[in-house]
Every structure is written in structure tokens, then in C-alpha cells.
Amino acid sequence: MQFEKVIGQQEVKQHLSEMVQHNRLSHALLFLGKEGSGSLPLALAFAQYVVCEKVQAINRPAAPAGPSLFGEEPAPAAPAQAPTDACGVCAACVKAQQLIHPDIHFAYPVIPKKSGDKPTSTDYITNWREFVKQQPYGNSFDWLQLIGAENKQGNITAEECNDIIRKLSLKSFESEYKILVLWMPEYLGKEGNKLLKLIEEPPPNTLFVLVAENEEQILATILSRCQLVKIPLLENADIEQGLIQNTGAAPDAARQVAGIAEGNYREALQLIQHADADWQTLLREWLNATLKGGPAAQVKWIEEVSKMGREKQKQFLRYFNHLLEQSIRIRVMGIDKAFLPEQEKDFAQRLNKIASVSQQQVLIEELDKAAYYIERNANAKMLFHALTIKLYHIIQDKALFLIE
């Protein structure tokens, strides 16, 4: 993957290319970014940039020219301009793009295929190539579902750590550097301490590129040995442009989805699949059933929404959450500052009439929790029934559910 294929993140791309050009490469980098920010695509593009033959040829110092036969001093050659991206056409780039470069290794959470099995990432390399091709902005949940984890817990095991040590102890095959891209180091348990000596004193020209979402879940001993590269959330304009280019989305739909996704391109891709859904009507029906209709209307609405797919249920909750956040924005900064179409601005103003800021904030927390539980296969009927009761009491009784 080339930097140009990664959505947005221009400052990070420039920083990474300058690290290579100015020979300021740390032997261990931690790419830290929230879900959907593009940490994994950036790590893959960075690895390809490092092994690219044209980049290596320019960064490698040339042998000094010998004296002229006629005693003239050779004119100094003009320094070649270092490229800011991998060429994409050399043999190294072609292999890196297909995830088959012999000097770029990968580690990621895996599950045992059968009882007593001791799996390593190599056992799932075909699945990994498919995952990166189809869902480069996916999260660990997407990956574990792809390999059929279901309720199994993914791990980066002690056997995986031993395999990493073995691979990186070998000489590089084709490139100047050996690179390990370790995705989701949060799944490293105490066995991750096996890698400490290797990370602290690696063989020459060995790079560790760790890609993580949650800094607090990484072993402190590993965290302290890495140079941090923070990956910010994507700008709305970058997500909008990415949706138009990669999915063929209409500009208006892409703009609306980018606002709701809040910097998460993975979320934006899922939202754009249901961009034609009438979430506003569904939300109006829910509020009317909850606040005016009574138990019979509530049960009817819950029955209907429970028949929707899990992704649609989650996107509906995200939509409600976005409206609440924009309602608060309108209240504090004025209606011109809301990222909403005119019809939805009117709906957001109506939300301000039925709920205060503190009530809206509690609703946002409850909706976030509900979306999280749905993603992890919670029973939709039970979840929306409980959420409807909470919604009624938060708004009607002004009760705040501040339950940890």
C-alpha cells in the first residue's frame, strides 16, 4: 500500500517519510490511533516505503568518485530528490502490496483451530491478506469474525512471540531492513515480555511497527521502548472525499455520513451502506411511542426494530447520537454551526425542547453503550426494551442514569 492510497493524514505521512529520508528511524515505532483513523494502512504504507527499491537507492550513500585521469576534481553530483512515497512499481513494492515481501513480517491476534492447538499468525496469513484487501480500516472484531472466532478470545500467544524472535534473528532476504508489523499489541499478555530484549536491542536494520488503538491496554514494558506516532481522527472532508472516490457515494450522502462518523472511516463505510434508510422517521416513531404511545406502541416499535439487521440497528443508534450531539452544538454555538441538512436541523432543535444538555449527555452515553452491546451480539429485543424504558425516564422523569 502506498501513502497516496491512505485517506487523509497528510501531516503523519510527511513525518514518516522525513524520518526515513533524514535517517531518524527508531527501531520500534508505535502507531497509536482510534478505530477507523487509518493506523494499519499507514503502517503498511510505511513498511512499503522503507523497502521500496527507489527510496533505498536514493537514501543509500553513493560511493565517492575517484580522481580524474587528467587531474581534474570531479564535479559534485546534485543530490537526488528523495521521493515522499513508494514508487509502487518496483519488485519490492509489488510484493509489499500483495503482503508477500519476505522481509515484511506480520503478527496479529489469532485463535486455536482446535483444542490444544498453538496457533501463530503464519497459520492465518491467507485470511490476513484477504482482510487487509477487503477491510484495511477494520477493527479486531472484524478480523476475529473473519477467521470464525465467534465467542473465542483472540490472543498473540507465547508461540507467536517465539516465532517473531526466530524470524527477526535471520538476515534480511532482499531489503536492507527487516520489518515486523504487529497489529493490536493490546492482545499481548505477559508473554509479550519475551519480546523485550529483542525490541530493546534488535539486530541491525530491524524495525518494529506496532499498531494499536488503546494505549492503556499495552504492556508498560513494551510501551516504554517504543517511539510514539499519534494518528489523529480523520477530518470530515477527507472521509467525504474517500467515500466519493472509493464507494461512488453521492456528495450529499457522503457529506452527511462524514459528519455522523466523527473521524471513523470504518463507521463511515458501514453508514454509507444504509444511507438511504429513513432514520429520522424511525426515530420520530420511537420518541412518540416512548413519550406518548404507551406500552403497546413501544412493544410494536421494538418488534419492528428487532427484525432489522445488527448493522442497521447500530447505525440507527449512531444517527440518534449524532443528532443529540448536534442539538447540544446548536444550543451552545447557534444553528449555523450544526453539521446537518435543514430538515434535520429542525429535528435537532425539537430535541432541545424536550431534553436539557445534561439529559442529552446521559442519552449519548446510553446510546454508545447500546451500540457497543449490539456489535457484540446482544439480544436486540431485550436491549431496545431496556433502552426504551431508560429513554422514557431520562426525558419524562428527568432521571439521570449514571450507572458505571
Helices and strands as residue ranges (DSSP letters): G 3-5, H 10-21, E 28-33, H 39-51, H 53-59, H 91-97, E 104-107, G 121-124, H 125-134, H 140-146, H 158-169, E 178-183, G 185-187, G 190-195, H 196-200, E 206-212, G 215-217, H 220-223, E 227-231, H 236-247, H 251-261, H 265-273, H 279-288, I 289-293, H 295-306, H 310-333, G 335-337, H 342-354, H 357-375, H 380-396
